[in-house]
Amino acid sequence: MAIRIAICDDDEEQLQALNALLSNWARSQGVAARVLLFPSAEAFLFAYEEDSAYDILVLDVEMKEISGIELARRVRKEDRRVEILFITSHFEFISEGYEVDALHYLTKPVARDKLYAVLSRALDRLCAEPPSVIISCEGETVKLHEPDILYVEAFLHYISIHTPEQEYRIKESISSFEKRLTDDFFRIHRSYLVSLKKVIRITHREVALEDGTLLPLARGKYDAVNRAFIERN
């Protein structure tokens, strides 16, 4: 399994110590981990605008300007699944961590065994996560979880990925994107790829989704999509 971890701490010594601990933990678990270091919340947010695909955040609570708690609040507006671990010298902040669904608090100096136990718990939770795909859209790197995708529509050299919240338009062929998804998705038409988990009705001419969307069904696809629908539900 490959994961991305960000450590954000304005204490350079602590930043490097955490980096060494996390790197050792990843090796001990046989995990391919890419660890990125940030000396401030501002530095992290600047990078986050272009690349928001993180699995674990290790945040110092008491940073200057923007605290770890405030940073977590901002991230949670975009990502409900990333695992957040706080490092702190003071336990009075614990109650604030509940609102951002923090995995755990650890006190400084960080004990190796306690950190490893929390990281292993985060890994277990990440392994239980639904499948996802990474896309580049409008200068940002975004992780899309498959259960959030309704359908994909092709336009020449571009595709539009439709979710309940928004639409992502990227330069990629629908055939290429289909190969990156699990069998929960079915090509119902040369221009449409649909999540079988979102389908509520299939006729000989169209496929109806749970949000009311109606998509065209290509001639000769009816029996195949029916079989796939039954198998995946």
N, C-alpha and C positions, 0 to 999 in steps of 0.2 A: 504493500500500500504506500502511496506517495502523498505526503501532506505538506502544507505550507504553514509556517509558524511565524508570527511577528512578536518581537520583544520590544517594548517601549518603556524606557527608563532614562531619566535625565542624569543618573549617576553612572559615569563611564565604567567604573570598576564593577559595579553591580551588573551592568549591561553585559560585560564580557564574562563575568562569572556565570550568569544565567545562560549565556550562549554555550559555554563549555558544558554545563550540566545538561541542557536540552540535547546537544549534539551527542553526548555520551548515552543519554537515555534512548535516543533514536537508534543508535548502533546496537544497543543491548536488545532492542525489540525487533531488530531487523526491518526497521521502517526507513523508507527513503524520505527524509525530512529536509526541506529547504527552510533555513532559519534566517529571517531578515531582522536587522537591528535598527532601531530608531531612537535618537537621543531626546526626542520630545514628542508630545502629542501633535504639534503642528507639523513636524516632519512626517509623521505617519499619515495624517490626513491629506497632506499634499500628494503623497504616493498613492493613497487609497482612491483618490479621484480617478486615477488611470488604471488601477489594478485593485479590485476589491475581493479577489478570490483567496481568502484566508480560511484555514481550518481551526487554528488555535491562536488566541491573543493572550500574551502574558503582559499585564499592564501594571506599572507602578501607580499606586493611588495618589501619592502626594507629589505631583509634578507641578512645575511653575506654569503660570498662565492657564493652561487647560489641564485639569486633573484627569487621572485615569478613569474616574467615575463618569465625568462629562464625556470623555472620549468614547467610553462604552455606550453611553446613551445615543451618541451620534451614529455609531456603527449599528446599533440595534434597529435604528430606523430603516436601514437598508438590508440587514442580514439577521434573521432570527435563529439561524442554525449554528453560527460560529461559536466555538467553546471559548469562554472568557475566564481567565484566571487572574486574580488580583494579588499583587505583592504589596504589603503594607507594614508600617511600624505601629499603627494604631487601630484598634479594633472598633472604634466608634463609627467607622465607615461601613461596617458590615451590613447594617439595615438598608443602606442605599444600594448595595449590590443586588438585593433581591429584585429590584425593579428592572434590572438589566439581565436577569437570569444568569448570574455569575455561577460558574461551576464550583469555585472554592476561593478561599482566602488563605494565603500563607504569610507568615510573619518573617521579617528580616532578623538575622541572617537566615536565608532559606536553607532548610535541612534537605539534603539530597534525597533521602528515603521518602519523605513526605511529598516532595515535588514529583518524584517518579511515580508514586501511587496515584496522584491526581492526574498526571499526564496519561497514565495507563487507563484511568477511568474515562478521560476525554477521548482517547483512542477507541475505547469500546463503544462510546456513544456515536462517534463518527462512523464506525463500521456498520452501525445500525441505520445510518442515514440512507435515504433513497438514492438511486443512481443519479448522476448529474453530468452536465456537459459544460465546458468552458468556452465562452464566445468572446470575440472582440467586437464591440459595438460603440461607435461614435467616440473612439479614443479611450474607452474603458474596457477592462477585462471583467467579465461577469460570469459567475457560476449560476447556472440554471438547473434546478432539480426537476427531474422528469415529471413528477406528479403536478408540477406547476405549469406544464406545457399542455395547451389544448390541441393545437394543430400547427402545422408549418405549411406555408404557401410559397410557391415559386414564382419569381418574376425575372425572366431572362437569366442574368448571372447573379441575381440576388435572391434571398429568401427572407420571409417575414415569419418570425416565431411569435405566436400568439399565446399570451398568458392572461389570466383573469384581470391582472392589474395593468399590463401594458404590452406593447408590441415592440419586438427587437428586429431591426432590419440589418442584415449582414451580407457580405459578399461571399457566398459559398453556394455550391450547387445543392439541390435537394437530395440528389443521390449520395453525395459525399456526407451530408449531414445525417442521412438515414443510417449510414454505417456506424455512426457514433452513438446511436441510440439502442436500447434494448428491444426485445420482441413485443414490448407493450405498444409499439408504434407500427402502423400499417400504412402502406402506400395505396391509397384508394383511387388515385388518379395521378397522371403524370405531374400535375401541379400541386397535389395535396398529400400530406403525410399527417395522419391523425392518431391521437392517443386513444387506444381501445378502452382505456379506463374512463374516458370522458364520453363515450358513445352511449346513447340511450335508445336509439332506434335505427334500423337499417332497412331501406327499401331498395327496389331494383334501380332507382335513379339517384338516391341521395342518402347521406348519413347525417343523423341529427345528434348534436352534442348537448350536454346537460345545461349549457348556458343559452340554448336556443339557436345556436349557429347551425345552418344547413349547408353541407358541403356536397359537391357533385360526386357521384360514384361512377367510375368508368365502366363501360360495357364489358361484361365478362368477369367482373371482379366480385359480383354478389356472393357466390358460393364461398370463395376464398376468404373474404372478409367476415362472413358469418361464422365460418369455422374458427378463424383466429379470435373473434370476439368471444365465442363460447369457451375456448381454451384459456383465454387470459382473464376471464371474469368468474 
